Amino acid sequence: MNRSRIIDTALLTILLIGVSTFPVNLLVHDLFWYYFIEALLMLAVFIFILFYENRHPEINPPKKEFCLFNFLLLLPAVLIAFSNFFYALILGEPLVISFGWYSIPHVAFIVLNVIVEEFIFRKHLLGNLTHPKKIIRIVISAAIFAVCHLTLFFSTFNPFDLIVVAYAFGLGMVLGLIYVYTHSLIACIGLHLMFNLFNDFLFEHLYSVNNLLWYYLINVFVALVVGIYLLLVYLLELRKSQAELDLK
């Protein structure tokens, strides 16, 4: 990645962190208006990104041809979007429904936040990295994506919030693989949105976690299964690329 693109991506990342950590909760205590303002702030960031891209088209990665086969190959990765529900199903957790009017702006915020993150971390960061090895580009983007989720830990200093960072790194690896192999930002937005809406929002409003040990064990197991599968996909692709080079 050249210097100008590094600066562009860093500025967009700093803007996202600044908006995400803005202390809206100190100004507004009603949940509906809290999420409403958060959604408006994220909408403003998204509009800024679109405006910025229009004024600086050179920062966009080159468009590549979408490959449906590659997308179908990586489709089992959607399992991670339901890992919490596997926990609830296996342990038979009872429903604890806790929706409210605040859920409407909350969903709007989640959707906008996912779109913004995918534009920044996949389209701009991963799309503009120039390292010759795909896996290195994916790891770099996933690591930066994970580090940016440290903002939650720094606001609470709860050690359990560090697990969010690990989750973010794993999710960043999956999304990175999908972006590299499908060349589709929409596919990344779709999976990321499924994860945030189902595994986070919907699960938290339908169930409570009564057994942390099994909760983490089941989530780790699902993550390992998906991770091993994606690793095999990558190794097969690497072997295929090497065979093509040998033929030349």
N, C-alpha and C positions, 0 to 999 in steps of 0.2 A: 504494500500500500504506500502510495507516495505521500509526501508531507502534507499537502493540502487536504487530501482525503482523511488523513489521521486527525487533523484539526477539525474538520467538518464533523466526523463521527464523534469525537470527544466533546464537541460543543453540544451536539444533539443529546448525548448521554448525560452531560451535566444538566442540561435543561430538564430532562426527564427526572433525574434525581431531585433537582430543586423543587419541581412541582409535586413529586411524590412525597417529599418530606415537609412540605409546607404545613404548618400547624393549624389546619382548619378546625381540628377538634377543640382548640383553645378559644376559637371565636364562635363556633356553632355547636350546641350540645344536642339538638334534635337530630336524630339519625337520618330522617328524610332529607332535611336541608344539608346535612353534612355530605351525604353521598351525591346530592344534586350539585353542590359546589365542586366536589371532587370530579364529577363527570364533566362539568363545564371547563374546569382547568385542563383536563385531559383532552377535551375537544379542541381547546385553544392550542395545545401542543401539536395535535394532529394537523390542524389547519396551518400552523407555522411550518411544519415539515413539508406539507404539500406546496406551500408558497416558496419555501427554501429550495425545494427540488426544481420548481419551475424556473427560479432565478439562477440556479446553479446545476444545469443538467449534466455537467461533467462529473459530478460526484456520484452519479448513479452507476451501478455495475452494468456491464453489457448484458443485454437480454439473451437468454439461451432458449433452445427449443424444449418444450415440455414433453416429457416421455411418460405416457400413461402406464407402461409396463413397470417402470421404476416406482411409480406411485403405488401401484397395486402390490409390488414387492414389499414395500415398507408399511402397508396398511395395518398389519398386526400391531404396530406401535400404538394404536388407539386403546390397547388394553390398559395402558398406564392412566388413561383418563377415567378409569373405573376401579382403580385399585382399592380405594376406600370402601367402595360398595362390596367388593369381595370380602373385606373384613367384616362389614355389617352382616352380610349373608352367612358367612361361615360361623360367626359367633351368635347369630340370631338377635342382633341388637334391636330393641323396640323403637318404633317411630316416635320422634319428638318434633312435631311440626311447629316451626317458629317463624313463619313468614309474616311480613307486615307491609304497610305502604312504602316504607323505606326500601323494600326489595326492588322496586321499579328503578329508581335512580342508581341503586347499587349494581344492578345488571348492566345498566347503560355505562357505568364507570368501568366495569369489568371488560365489556366489549371494546371500548375505546382504548383502555390501557393495553389490552392484548395487541390491538392493531398498531399502536404506537411502538410497543416493544419489538414487534416483528419487523417493522420498517427500519428501526434503528439497529437492532442486533443481528438480524438475518440479512436484510436487503443492503444496508450500508456497511456494517462491520464485516460480516462474513462474505458478502458479495464483492467487497473491495480488497479483501486480503489476497496477497499475491504469492504466498508460500507455495512451492510446487507440490507439496503433499496435502491431499484433501484432509486427512485426519488431523494434521497439525492446525490447519485453518479452523476446523470444527472445534478442536480443543480450546484454542485461543478465544474464539467467540463465546463458547460455553462458559469458560472461566470468567470472562469479563461480565457476562450475563449474570453469573452467580454472585460475583463480588458486589454488583449493584444491588443485590437483594440483602446485603448486610445492613441496609438502612433500617429494616425492621428490628434487627438485634440492637442497633445503637439507640433505638427509641425506647426499648424496654430493658435491655441488658439481661434478658432471659435466655439462659443457655439453650433451651429447647428451640428458640427461634433460629439457632444456627442450623437446625435440621432443614429449614427452609432454603438455606444456601446450598446444602447438598442436593435437595430436590431440584433447585434451579439449575445446578450444574448438569444433573442427569437429564432434565428436560431440555436444556440447551444443547446437549449432545444429540438427543433424538431429533430435535427440530433442525439442528445443523445438518445432520445426515439427510433428512427429508429435503432440505433446501438445496443441498449439493446434488442430490440424485434426481430430484423431480424438477428443479429450477422453478418451483412454484411457490410464490409468497402466499398465495391463497391457501394452499395445502398446509403451510406452517401456521397461518392464522387459524384455520379450521381446527387443527389438533390442539393448539395452545388454548383456543377458546373452549373446546370440549373439556380440557383438563381443568381450567379455572372455573367453568360453570358447573361441571358435574362433581369433580373431586373436591373442590373447595366450597363454592357457594351452595349448591344443592345438598351436598352431604352434610354440611354444617347446619343447614336448616331442617334436615330430616332426622339426623341421628346425633347421638352424643357418644364420645369415645369413653368406654368404661374399662377397657383393658389395654393400656398403653403398650405392654409388651407384645401382645398379639397384633396390635395395630401396626407397629413398626415391623414386626417379623413378616407379616403378610405383604406389606408394601415393599419391603426389601426383596422378598421372593418374586413378586411381579416385576419389579425393576430389573432384577437379575435375569429373569426369563427373556424380557424384551431386550435387555442389553446384550445378552449372548446371541440372540437372534440377529440383531442389527450388526453385531461384530462379525457374524458369519456372512452376512450380506456384503459387508465391506471387504472381508478377506476373499470372497468369491469374485468380487469386482476387481480387486487388486490382482488376483491370479489371472483373470481374463485379460486385463490390461497388459500384464507382463507377457502373456502368450501372444498377444497381438504385436507387441514390440519385437519378440523373438522371430516372428514370421517375417517382419520387415528386414 
